[in-house]
Amino acid sequence: MLGKYKAVLALLLLIILVPLTLLMTLGLWVPTLAGIWLPLGTRIALDESPRITRKGLIIPDLRYLVGDCQLAHITNASLSHPSRWLLNVGMVELDSACLAKLPQTEQSPAAPKTLAQWQSMLPNTWINIDKLIFSPWQEWQGKLSLALTSDIQQLRYQGEKVKFQGQLKGQQLTVSELDVVAFENQPPVKLVGEFTMPLVPDGLPVSGHATATLNLPQEPSLVDAELDWQENSGQLIVLARDNGDPLLDLPWQITRQQLTVSDGRWSWPYAGFPLSGRLGVKVDNWQAGLENALISGRLSVLTQGQAGKGNAVLNFGPGKLSMDNSQLPLQLTGEAKQADLILYARLPAQLSGSLSDPTLTFEPGALLRSKGRVIDSLDIDEIRWPLAGVKVTQRGVDGRLQAILQAHENELGDFVLHMDGLANDFLPDAGRWQWRYWGKGSFTPMNATWDVAGKGEWHDSTITLTDLSTGFDQLQYGTMTVEKPRLILDKPVVWVRDAQHPSFSGALSLDAGQTLFTGGSVLPPSTLKFSVDGRDPTYFLFKGDLHAGEIGPVRVNGRWDGIRLRGNAWWPKQSLTVFQPLVPPDWKMNLRDGELYAQVAFSAAPEQGFRAEDTAC
């Protein structure tokens, strides 16, 4: 009899201890059990064990992985049943890059197929996610609320850049609010509409009508967009309220195998440079998802300037756009015309990488050319930008950057300039661009030729000119000839483009040989050394001194404000005998005694020329 009591007692202890043990070890056995129903190659991981309280089930942390890629991370989740199931989640992080790694599995014959079957399986549920984050589009994060029954499914999403509210009742989807902040410092794009979903939820709605209102940065009035479709075809029209011509008109057709936009039209009459053109796009195998769709198309661009009409064509594909590894060939060919300037392009390229961080790589033969008139007096004979091997990413431009400029000015002369350098993730005031430059030309008014060479770099917000040498073989003006004037750097010119603490500094030296006058006067070889210090190249102070043999030093200082040059020059007291070279030999006059000192105030500006007021003794 005692043995029976022991057996009953042991069974009771087992009944009590086994559930307690399972409860205390949820974090160990739940992931293994869930793996039976999860797709092959996926698993869940619990960093903290779930616990059951009087209010419901608490799950502090749960991760869903595809291989080693974390597709979803759920924190602070709780499940309860006050009057219907209630799931509250603190945060859900989704990584879109892991979607491409999900294994392809065949649908079970027992799985629901129609939309109605899926809806009938839904329990009466509330789901609230305080923060839903889509990586790598973190700026679109927000709060998600779902109210689900088998009859009506309601969804509400609130974020800083997007708001959505809609409901699905049977096959009827009603979007009562969709606000998207598409442009910085602009009102959001607003859309409402009604759609009829297909019986089997494996494609687009079978019919629908949607309207949207948006503001464009260059368009003062509102822009309306209207989308209409029935069965396998439809049309998207975007129209500015004060313009009769559509900004965008896209008729499209769709089948299970292909989405086609044929003979689409677009126009952009803004920014003083009106553009227009046609668009055609074909997407094969679109139902297999973005990763497996094959995209191709053609975009034409028509421009018009004083030089006439220009036409350029962008061909793209066939290729794919992917969350993980896009491969889409592109080629832009043709010409664009604005005012008197013509731009020619032949740019084969490849778009690769993930959609969140794409890379555009220009292929061999990529070349931009331009010619025409920039200003009334300067004619561009040709400027060439070879771009083969250059890469463009969100971080900037990477690769070898070159330019060759040939130009002429009818009265001043012609010139050729070369630039060659290397960019590393360069954008204005970000990354690094190192360069060297050289060139030569003629200066017809003074019967001279000139040359220039130097080096520099742009690193983040600092532009540094590390080397400069430029000069003329001579300068002839009237009765005067200056031999070989040349400007060089004594100290690098550094421009710090910092919004809070900008600066501009450097030191230069202008050296010249003898200055000869037709009457026989000679100014000995001269040197002007000066430094600059200021805010930027449009506002700085300068100071320096001028020597010409024994003449001088003449001290100068002043400022440049971007419009006018103002300054003063002081000539120290010195003997008149130092000026003997300026007296022509045929005058047969020797300077034996006397002194001279002077002070000059000068200014220069385009509208006034050069002015000076002096005092000499």
Secondary structure as GFF3:
##gff-version 3
##sequence-region A 1 617
A	DSSP	alpha_helix	2	24	.	.	.	ID=ss1
A	DSSP	alpha_helix	26	34	.	.	.	ID=ss2
A	DSSP	beta_strand	42	45	.	.	.	ID=ss3
A	DSSP	beta_strand	51	53	.	.	.	ID=ss4
A	DSSP	beta_strand	56	66	.	.	.	ID=ss5
A	DSSP	beta_strand	69	80	.	.	.	ID=ss6
A	DSSP	beta_strand	85	95	.	.	.	ID=ss7
A	DSSP	three_ten_helix	96	101	.	.	.	ID=ss8
A	DSSP	alpha_helix	115	120	.	.	.	ID=ss9
A	DSSP	beta_strand	125	135	.	.	.	ID=ss10
A	DSSP	three_ten_helix	138	140	.	.	.	ID=ss11
A	DSSP	beta_strand	142	148	.	.	.	ID=ss12
A	DSSP	beta_strand	152	159	.	.	.	ID=ss13
A	DSSP	beta_strand	162	169	.	.	.	ID=ss14
A	DSSP	beta_strand	172	180	.	.	.	ID=ss15
A	DSSP	beta_strand	189	196	.	.	.	ID=ss16
A	DSSP	beta_strand	207	214	.	.	.	ID=ss17
A	DSSP	beta_strand	223	230	.	.	.	ID=ss18
A	DSSP	beta_strand	233	240	.	.	.	ID=ss19
A	DSSP	beta_strand	248	254	.	.	.	ID=ss20
A	DSSP	beta_strand	258	268	.	.	.	ID=ss21
A	DSSP	beta_strand	275	284	.	.	.	ID=ss22
A	DSSP	three_ten_helix	286	288	.	.	.	ID=ss23
A	DSSP	beta_strand	294	305	.	.	.	ID=ss24
A	DSSP	beta_strand	308	319	.	.	.	ID=ss25
A	DSSP	beta_strand	326	338	.	.	.	ID=ss26
A	DSSP	beta_strand	341	354	.	.	.	ID=ss27
A	DSSP	beta_strand	357	362	.	.	.	ID=ss28
A	DSSP	beta_strand	367	373	.	.	.	ID=ss29
A	DSSP	beta_strand	378	386	.	.	.	ID=ss30
A	DSSP	beta_strand	391	393	.	.	.	ID=ss31
A	DSSP	beta_strand	396	409	.	.	.	ID=ss32
A	DSSP	beta_strand	413	427	.	.	.	ID=ss33
A	DSSP	beta_strand	430	443	.	.	.	ID=ss34
A	DSSP	three_ten_helix	444	446	.	.	.	ID=ss35
A	DSSP	beta_strand	448	459	.	.	.	ID=ss36
A	DSSP	beta_strand	462	472	.	.	.	ID=ss37
A	DSSP	beta_strand	474	477	.	.	.	ID=ss38
A	DSSP	beta_strand	480	483	.	.	.	ID=ss39
A	DSSP	beta_strand	486	496	.	.	.	ID=ss40
A	DSSP	beta_strand	503	512	.	.	.	ID=ss41
A	DSSP	beta_strand	515	517	.	.	.	ID=ss42
A	DSSP	beta_strand	522	523	.	.	.	ID=ss43
A	DSSP	beta_strand	526	536	.	.	.	ID=ss44
A	DSSP	beta_strand	539	548	.	.	.	ID=ss45
A	DSSP	beta_strand	551	560	.	.	.	ID=ss46
A	DSSP	beta_strand	565	575	.	.	.	ID=ss47
A	DSSP	three_ten_helix	576	582	.	.	.	ID=ss48
A	DSSP	three_ten_helix	585	587	.	.	.	ID=ss49
A	DSSP	beta_strand	595	605	.	.	.	ID=ss50
A	DSSP	beta_strand	609	616	.	.	.	ID=ss51
###
